[in-house]
Amino acid sequence: MALQFPVLRPRGMRYVPNLWDLFAFVLVFGTLILLSRGAEQTLVPLTQMEQTQISLDPAMLPEYALRTTLRMLLAIVASLVFTFIYATIAAKSRRAEMVLIPFLDILQSVPVLGFLSFTVVGFMNMFPGQVLGVELAAVFAIFTSQAWNMTFSFYQSLKTLPTDLVEASRSFRLSPWQRFWRLEVPFSMPGLVWNTMMSMSGGWFFVVASEAISVGNTTYTLPGIGSYVALAIDQSNLPAIGYAVLAMLVIILIYDQVLFRPLVAWGEKFRFEQSASGQVPRSWLLDAIKRTAVFQKMLEPPAAALRWAASLRLLPPLPKRSIRTDAVGRVWSHPWVDRLWIVAVAAGTLYIAYEIVVYIRSELGLHEVLTTLGLGVLTFIRVVVLIALATLIWVPIGVWIGLRPKVAEAVQPVAQFLAAFPANIAFPFFVVVIVHFHLNPDIWLSPLMVLGTQWYILFNVIAGASAFPTDLKEAASSFHIRGWNWWRKVILPGVFPYYVTGALTASGGSWNASIVAEVASWGDDKLSAHGLGAYIANATTAGDYPRIVLGIAVMSLFVILFNRLLWHPLFSYASRRLRLN
């Protein structure tokens, strides 16, 4: 079960270069050349970028695709680091959990446009006069659309660790660092890999907003697929939209085959079960690496270094008893310390709320606040209805796919492409149909909100079904549990923790997506639905910071209440009653 970095040693093979080595070196050095090509473009002066106009020439798409992909890869690496640190602290410290999880609810509810409005100046000041500052702002914006569901997934895995595995780690006297790499990360691997795929695809949903950076009255447009799509929408250029969709499909297929397919196949070894799975995912890339000779020899030193780093103690071993009995431990675990911590957290929350209220009151009236709350209710209704419909559709489909590895392999790139499909690209169809048939935008723009976020449910359910222990499936088959009883007593309890994680992030993502979905345009036709997303989008376009703050505050309030009253109680129930002990 420990996290083992793969060292692939062919049996009976001398370390003589072969054709597979040639393939591996071409792949590695080709990747390095592309990375260096994209990186050098970030170091040019800002004035040079201002003079370069975005072109709809399809010949420019490979370069634009490279720039966008590099931003998304940097964002996903940052998201992974954030996930490991943030989720671990939240899962292992009850007092930290009281602050970090509600704060995570707020973070996932703050729209990408909201992050850009308040962070872009800081990034640009770090690298004045250079494109790198704008690039980092774009990477941060993409990060905010990727990190939260990965963090919730890892947090869910840490909270549902089987008790016997935890006790075994204590018996073996593993330090916290060793337990992290030998138990916690491996156990979380199935869900984390699928959520990383979802994050990578979900980043495309907001890539249009992240590649157009506004500072005051100036807008900096970064070369990329997102800015290409934005210009095509502005000019009502359907062929250019088609070229962009084709470029996205090619990119998704490439990183599915080169990155995620090997991760899924490698992560199969970390499934928690006592009997072998009947079908094992395969990756042609891993199979090719197994056939190399010299390349494997070159992988041995870094793999050995990673294994050595994972085996370091760094901290003292975990005690066999989780409760400290020394004087410091007794004081630290005293109920009065908990009460003081709750008072401190409440005081900090009230102070922040007070500052927000004072700022809004100085600029806006009570009528504006009540209007914004009313718009929040409209968006809330849309979110609830859409998440309910997505649950009814995607939970059965996700279970069916997850229990069939061969089907999951075939569906994986298709699901990633659909999850990556930005709402902006669907604008032509929705706007033309709504205008032509005189439909109500309040109803017919709503599906755009769930266009990208419904996949959080599907990906997490697939991850849950894929990680479902084979021995439990065999036991259910032996006892002839079928039909509705099988769904109710076997598979739904097994995937429920994963579903809650997916539904929680899907609902938060739907609020975020309302910024894009409630305001749609195609050429000169502009449609707007009544809702909080449209309110924030219009305020951002106008640079109206008081209304931006009000809209984000109201959206955060709705998301926190929704999560606190529904999703987190369900999550607690899943971690207590439905964990594999």
C-alpha positions in Angstrom: 0.0 0.0 0.0 3.0 2.3 0.4 3.7 4.9 -2.2 6.5 3.4 -4.3 8.0 5.4 -7.1 8.3 3.0 -10.1 11.6 1.6 -11.0 11.2 -0.6 -14.1 13.9 -3.2 -14.4 13.7 -5.6 -17.4 14.7 -9.1 -16.6 17.7 -10.5 -18.4 18.2 -7.4 -20.5 21.5 -5.7 -20.8 21.6 -1.9 -20.7 22.1 -1.5 -24.4 20.1 1.2 -26.3 17.2 0.0 -28.3 14.5 1.6 -30.4 12.3 2.1 -27.4 15.1 4.2 -25.9 15.1 6.3 -29.0 11.4 6.8 -28.7 11.8 7.8 -25.0 14.5 10.3 -25.7 12.6 11.9 -28.5 9.6 12.2 -26.2 11.5 13.6 -23.3 13.7 16.1 -25.3 10.8 17.1 -27.5 8.8 18.0 -24.3 11.8 19.9 -22.9 12.1 21.9 -26.2 8.4 22.8 -26.1 8.6 23.8 -22.4 11.6 26.1 -23.1 9.9 27.5 -26.2 6.8 28.5 -24.1 8.9 29.7 -21.1 11.0 32.1 -23.2 7.8 33.9 -24.3 7.0 34.8 -20.7 10.3 36.8 -20.3 9.7 39.4 -23.0 8.8 43.0 -22.1 5.1 43.9 -21.6 5.3 46.5 -24.4 6.1 43.7 -26.9 3.0 41.8 -25.9 0.8 44.9 -26.2 2.0 45.3 -29.8 1.2 41.7 -30.7 -2.5 41.2 -31.7 -4.3 37.9 -31.4 -4.9 36.4 -34.8 -7.6 34.0 -35.8 -5.3 32.4 -38.3 -5.4 28.6 -37.6 -1.7 28.4 -38.1 -1.2 30.3 -34.9 -3.2 27.7 -32.9 -0.3 25.4 -32.1 1.6 28.2 -30.4 -1.5 29.4 -28.6 -2.2 25.8 -27.5 1.3 25.5 -26.1 1.0 28.7 -24.1 -2.4 27.7 -22.6 -1.2 24.2 -21.8 1.9 25.4 -20.0 -0.3 27.8 -17.9 -2.6 24.9 -17.0 0.3 22.5 -16.1 1.9 25.1 -13.8 -1.5 25.7 -12.2 -2.1 21.9 -11.7 1.3 21.5 -10.0 0.5 24.5 -7.7 -2.9 22.9 -7.0 -1.3 19.6 -6.0 1.2 21.3 -3.6 -1.7 23.3 -2.1 -3.8 20.2 -1.8 -1.2 18.2 0.1 -0.5 21.0 2.6 -4.0 22.5 3.1 -6.0 19.2 3.2 -3.6 17.5 5.5 -3.7 20.3 8.0 -7.5 20.5 7.8 -7.9 16.7 8.2 -5.4 16.3 11.1 -6.2 19.3 13.3 -9.8 19.6 14.6 -9.2 23.3 15.4 -7.6 24.1 12.1 -10.5 22.2 10.4 -13.0 24.6 12.0 -11.4 27.5 10.1 -9.9 25.9 6.9 -12.9 24.0 5.6 -15.4 27.0 5.8 -12.6 29.1 4.3 -12.3 26.5 1.5 -16.1 26.9 1.0 -15.5 30.6 0.5 -12.6 30.1 -1.8 -14.5 27.8 -4.2 -17.4 30.3 -4.2 -15.3 33.3 -5.1 -15.5 33.6 -8.9 -12.4 33.6 -11.1 -13.2 37.2 -12.1 -13.2 38.1 -8.4 -9.7 36.7 -7.9 -8.5 38.5 -10.9 -10.0 41.8 -9.8 -8.0 41.9 -6.6 -4.8 40.0 -7.3 -3.6 41.0 -10.8 -2.1 44.3 -9.7 0.0 42.4 -7.0 1.4 40.0 -9.6 2.2 42.7 -12.1 4.0 44.7 -9.4 6.2 41.7 -8.7 7.5 41.8 -12.2 7.0 45.4 -13.5 7.1 45.9 -17.2 7.3 42.1 -17.9 4.9 39.6 -19.4 5.7 37.2 -16.5 3.6 39.2 -14.1 0.5 38.9 -16.3 1.3 35.2 -16.9 1.4 34.5 -13.2 -1.9 36.3 -12.8 -3.4 34.0 -15.4 -1.8 30.9 -13.8 -3.3 32.0 -10.5 -6.7 32.4 -12.0 -6.6 28.9 -13.5 -5.3 27.6 -10.2 -8.5 28.9 -8.5 -10.6 26.8 -10.9 -8.5 23.7 -10.2 -7.4 23.5 -6.6 -10.6 23.3 -4.6 -12.0 20.0 -5.8 -8.5 18.3 -5.5 -8.3 19.6 -1.9 -11.8 18.3 -1.0 -10.9 14.9 -2.6 -7.7 14.5 -0.6 -9.4 15.7 2.6 -12.2 13.2 2.1 -9.6 10.4 1.6 -7.8 11.4 4.8 -11.0 11.5 6.8 -12.1 8.1 5.6 -8.8 6.2 6.1 -9.6 2.6 7.3 -9.0 2.3 11.0 -7.0 -0.9 10.8 -4.5 0.8 8.4 -4.1 3.7 10.8 -3.5 1.3 13.7 -1.0 -0.6 11.6 1.0 2.6 10.8 1.2 3.3 14.5 2.3 -0.3 15.3 5.1 0.1 12.7 6.1 3.3 14.4 5.9 5.4 11.2 6.6 9.1 11.5 4.0 11.5 10.2 6.1 12.1 7.1 6.4 8.3 6.4 2.7 7.7 7.1 1.9 10.5 4.6 3.8 8.9 1.7 3.3 5.3 2.7 -0.4 5.3 3.6 -2.3 8.5 3.1 -1.2 9.5 -0.4 -1.4 5.9 -1.7 -4.9 5.5 -0.2 -6.1 8.8 -1.8 -4.5 8.0 -5.2 -7.6 6.7 -7.1 -9.8 9.7 -6.2 -7.0 12.2 -6.5 -6.0 11.1 -10.0 -9.6 11.4 -11.3 -10.0 14.8 -9.6 -6.7 16.0 -11.0 -8.1 15.0 -14.5 -11.3 16.9 -13.7 -9.3 19.9 -12.5 -7.2 19.9 -15.7 -10.3 19.8 -17.8 -12.2 22.2 -15.6 -9.4 24.8 -16.1 -10.5 25.1 -19.7 -13.9 26.3 -18.6 -12.4 29.6 -17.3 -9.4 29.9 -19.6 -11.2 32.6 -21.6 -11.6 34.8 -18.5 -8.0 34.1 -17.3 -6.3 35.1 -20.5 -7.8 38.5 -20.7 -6.3 40.5 -17.7 -7.8 43.9 -17.0 -5.9 46.6 -15.0 -7.9 49.8 -14.7 -8.8 50.8 -18.2 -6.2 48.6 -19.8 -6.8 45.0 -20.9 -3.8 42.7 -21.5 -4.7 39.7 -23.7 -2.3 36.8 -23.4 -1.8 34.6 -26.5 -3.7 31.3 -25.9 -6.7 29.2 -26.8 -8.9 31.3 -24.4 -8.1 34.6 -26.0 -8.5 33.0 -29.5 -12.0 31.8 -28.5 -12.9 35.3 -27.0 -11.9 37.0 -30.2 -13.8 34.5 -32.4 -17.0 35.1 -30.3 -16.5 38.8 -30.6 -16.3 38.5 -34.4 -19.0 35.8 -34.7 -16.5 33.6 -36.5 -17.9 30.0 -36.4 -15.0 28.4 -38.4 -12.5 29.8 -35.8 -14.6 28.3 -33.0 -14.4 25.0 -34.8 -10.6 25.3 -35.1 -10.4 26.0 -31.3 -12.5 23.0 -30.4 -10.3 20.8 -32.6 -7.1 22.2 -31.0 -8.6 21.5 -27.5 -9.5 17.9 -28.5 -5.9 17.3 -29.7 -4.4 18.7 -26.5 -6.7 16.7 -24.3 -5.9 13.5 -26.2 -2.2 14.2 -25.9 -2.1 14.8 -22.1 -4.6 12.0 -21.6 -2.2 9.5 -23.2 1.0 11.0 -21.9 0.0 12.0 -18.4 -3.3 10.7 -17.1 -3.5 7.3 -18.7 -0.1 6.3 -17.1 -1.2 7.8 -13.8 -4.4 5.7 -13.8 -2.6 2.6 -14.6 0.1 3.3 -12.0 -2.4 4.2 -9.4 -4.2 0.9 -9.7 -1.6 -0.7 -7.4 -2.8 1.5 -4.5 -6.4 0.2 -4.5 -7.5 -0.9 -1.0 -8.7 -4.5 -1.4 -7.7 -8.0 -0.4 -8.3 -9.8 -3.7 -6.9 -8.9 -7.1 -8.9 -6.9 -9.6 -10.1 -8.9 -12.6 -9.2 -6.1 -15.1 -6.1 -3.9 -14.7 -5.9 -0.5 -16.6 -3.0 -0.4 -19.1 -0.9 2.4 -20.5 1.0 2.1 -23.8 3.5 4.7 -22.5 4.3 2.6 -19.3 4.6 -0.5 -21.5 7.0 1.3 -23.8 9.1 2.5 -20.9 9.3 -1.1 -19.6 10.9 -2.1 -22.9 13.6 0.6 -22.7 17.1 -0.3 -21.5 19.3 2.8 -21.0 16.3 5.1 -20.2 15.4 2.8 -17.2 19.0 2.9 -16.0 18.7 6.7 -16.0 15.5 6.6 -14.1 17.0 4.6 -11.2 18.9 7.4 -9.4 16.0 9.9 -9.2 13.6 7.0 -8.3 16.0 6.0 -5.5 16.2 9.6 -4.3 12.4 9.8 -4.1 12.2 6.6 -2.2 14.9 7.8 0.2 13.1 11.1 0.7 9.8 9.3 1.4 11.4 7.1 4.0 12.9 9.9 6.1 11.5 10.2 9.6 11.9 14.0 9.9 9.5 13.9 12.9 9.3 11.4 15.8 7.1 8.3 15.2 3.4 8.5 15.9 2.5 7.2 19.4 0.4 4.1 19.6 -2.2 6.2 21.5 -3.5 9.3 19.9 -4.2 11.1 23.2 -1.2 12.8 24.8 -0.9 12.1 28.5 1.9 14.6 29.4 1.2 18.0 31.0 1.3 19.9 27.7 -1.0 17.4 26.1 -3.6 17.6 28.9 -3.6 21.4 28.8 -3.8 21.5 24.9 -6.7 19.0 24.9 -8.6 20.7 27.7 -12.2 21.7 26.7 -11.6 25.3 27.7 -8.9 25.6 25.0 -11.5 24.5 22.4 -13.9 27.1 23.7 -11.3 29.8 23.6 -10.4 28.8 20.0 -14.1 28.9 19.0 -14.4 32.4 20.5 -11.3 33.6 18.6 -12.6 32.2 15.3 -16.0 33.8 15.9 -14.4 37.1 16.8 -12.2 37.0 13.6 -15.2 36.1 11.5 -17.4 38.9 13.0 -14.6 41.4 12.5 -14.2 40.5 8.8 -18.0 40.6 8.3 -18.1 44.0 10.1 -15.4 45.4 7.7 -17.3 44.2 4.7 -20.6 45.7 5.9 -18.9 49.0 6.7 -17.3 49.1 3.2 -20.6 48.2 1.5 -22.7 50.7 3.5 -20.3 53.5 2.7 -20.9 52.9 -1.1 -24.3 51.2 -1.4 -27.7 51.3 0.3 -29.9 48.7 1.9 -32.0 48.5 -1.2 -28.9 47.3 -3.2 -28.1 44.7 -0.6 -31.7 43.3 -0.6 -31.7 43.3 -4.4 -28.4 41.3 -4.5 -29.8 38.8 -1.9 -32.9 38.3 -4.2 -30.6 37.7 -7.2 -28.7 35.2 -5.0 -31.9 33.3 -4.3 -32.6 33.0 -8.1 -29.1 31.6 -8.7 -29.5 29.3 -5.7 -32.6 27.8 -7.2 -30.8 27.1 -10.5 -27.9 25.5 -8.7 -30.2 23.2 -6.6 -32.2 22.1 -9.6 -29.2 21.5 -11.9 -27.2 19.5 -9.3 -30.3 17.3 -8.6 -30.7 16.6 -12.3 -26.9 15.9 -12.7 -27.0 13.5 -9.8 -29.9 11.5 -11.3 -28.2 11.3 -14.6 -24.5 10.8 -13.8 -24.4 8.6 -10.6 -25.7 5.5 -12.4 -23.6 6.2 -15.5 -20.5 6.8 -13.3 -21.0 3.5 -11.4 -21.4 1.6 -14.6 -18.2 3.1 -16.1 -16.1 2.8 -12.9 -16.9 -0.9 -12.4 -15.6 -1.6 -16.0 -11.9 -0.6 -16.4 -11.9 -1.2 -20.1 -14.9 1.1 -20.5 -13.3 3.7 -18.2 -10.2 3.7 -20.4 -12.3 4.4 -23.5 -14.5 7.0 -21.8 -11.7 8.8 -20.0 -10.6 11.1 -22.9 -14.2 11.7 -24.0 -15.2 12.7 -20.5 -12.2 15.0 -20.2 -13.1 16.7 -23.5 -16.7 17.2 -22.4 -15.5 18.6 -19.0 -13.1 20.9 -20.8 -15.7 22.3 -23.2 -16.0 26.0 -22.2 -19.5 27.4 -21.9 -18.3 30.3 -24.1 -18.1 27.9 -27.1 -21.7 26.9 -26.6 -22.8 30.6 -26.6 -23.5 30.6 -30.4 -26.0 27.8 -30.2 -27.8 29.0 -27.0 -27.9 32.7 -28.1 -29.1 32.0 -31.6 -31.8 29.5 -30.4 -33.0 31.8 -27.6 -33.2 34.8 -29.9 -34.8 32.9 -32.7 -37.5 31.3 -30.6 -37.9 34.2 -28.2 -37.2 32.0 -25.2 -36.7 33.1 -21.6 -33.0 33.6 -20.9 -33.7 33.0 -17.1 -34.5 29.4 -17.9 -32.5 28.5 -21.1 -29.2 30.0 -20.1 -29.3 27.9 -16.9 -27.8 24.7 -18.5 -24.6 26.6 -19.2 -24.0 26.8 -15.4 -23.7 23.0 -15.1 -22.1 22.4 -18.5 -18.6 22.2 -17.0 -19.4 21.4 -13.3 -21.6 18.3 -13.7 -18.4 16.4 -14.5 -17.2 16.7 -10.9 -20.0 14.3 -10.0 -19.2 11.9 -12.8 -15.5 11.9 -12.3 -15.8 11.4 -8.5 -18.4 8.6 -8.9 -16.1 6.9 -11.4 -13.2 7.2 -9.0 -15.4 5.7 -6.2 -16.6 2.8 -8.3 -13.0 2.2 -9.6 -11.7 2.1 -6.0 -14.5 -0.2 -4.8 -12.9 -3.3 -3.3 -13.1 -6.4 -5.5 -13.7 -8.6 -2.5 -16.8 -6.7 -1.5 -18.1 -7.1 -5.1 -17.5 -10.8 -4.9 -19.2 -11.0 -1.5 -22.3 -9.3 -2.9 -22.3 -11.7 -5.8 -21.9 -14.7 -3.5 -24.9 -13.6 -1.4 -26.9 -12.9 -4.6 -27.5 -9.3 -3.8 -29.0 -7.8 -6.9 -31.3 -5.1 -8.2 -32.3 -2.2 -5.9 -30.8 -4.0 -2.9 -27.4 -4.0 -4.6 -27.6 -0.3 -5.2 -28.9 0.5 -1.8 -26.7 -1.8 0.3 -23.5 -2.3 -1.7 -22.5 0.3 -4.3 -24.2 3.5 -3.2 -22.7 3.3 0.3 -19.3 2.6 -1.4 -19.3 5.6 -3.7 -21.2 7.9 -1.4 -18.1 9.7 0.1 -16.8 10.3 -3.4 -20.2 11.5 -4.6 -20.4 14.0 -1.7 -17.0 15.4 -2.7 -18.1 15.7 -6.3 -21.5 17.2 -5.5 -20.0 19.7 -3.1 -17.4 20.9 -5.6 -20.0 20.8 -8.4 -22.4 23.0 -6.5 -19.6 25.5 -5.6 -18.4 25.4 -9.2 -21.9 26.0 -10.5 -22.0 29.2 -8.5 -18.7 30.2 -10.0 -19.9 29.2 -13.5 -22.9 31.5 -13.1 -20.6 34.4 -13.7 -20.0 33.1 -17.3 -23.4 31.4 -17.8 -25.8 34.1 -16.8 -24.4 36.6 -19.3 -23.9 35.3 -22.9 -23.1 37.1 -26.1 -22.6 36.2 -29.8 -21.6 39.1 -31.9 -24.1 41.9 -31.4 -26.6 39.7 -29.6 -26.2 39.9 -25.8 -28.4 38.0 -23.3 -28.5 38.3 -19.6 -30.4 36.2 -17.0 -31.5 37.6 -13.6 -29.1 36.2 -11.0 -26.1 36.9 -8.9 -23.6 35.7 -11.6 -24.8 38.3 -14.0 -24.7 40.9 -11.3 -21.0 40.1 -10.5 -20.1 39.9 -14.2 -21.6 43.3 -15.0 -20.0 44.9 -12.0 -16.6 43.4 -13.0 -17.0 44.7 -16.5 -17.8 48.2 -15.2 -14.9 48.1 -12.6 -17.5 48.7 -9.8 -15.5 47.4 -6.8 -18.2 48.0 -4.1 -20.7 45.9 -6.1 -18.0 43.2 -6.8 -17.4 42.9 -3.1 -21.1 42.8 -2.3 -21.7 40.2 -5.0 -18.8 38.0 -3.9 -19.9 38.4 -0.2 -23.5 37.3 -0.9 -22.3 34.4 -3.1 -19.9 33.2 -0.3 -22.8 33.5 2.2 -25.0 31.3 0.1 -22.3 28.7 -0.6 -21.3 28.5 3.0 -24.9 28.0 4.2 -25.6 25.5 1.6 -22.5 23.5 2.4 -22.9 23.7 6.1 -26.5 22.7 6.1 -26.4 19.9 3.5 -23.0 18.8 2.1 -20.9 18.8 5.2 -23.4 16.8 7.4 -23.6 14.3 4.6 -19.8 14.2 4.4 -19.6 13.6 8.2 -22.1 10.8 7.9 -20.1 9.2 5.2 -16.8 9.4 7.1 -18.4 7.9 10.3 -20.8 5.3 8.9 -19.6 4.4 5.4 -15.8 4.2 5.7 -14.0 0.9 5.0 -12.9 -0.3 8.5 
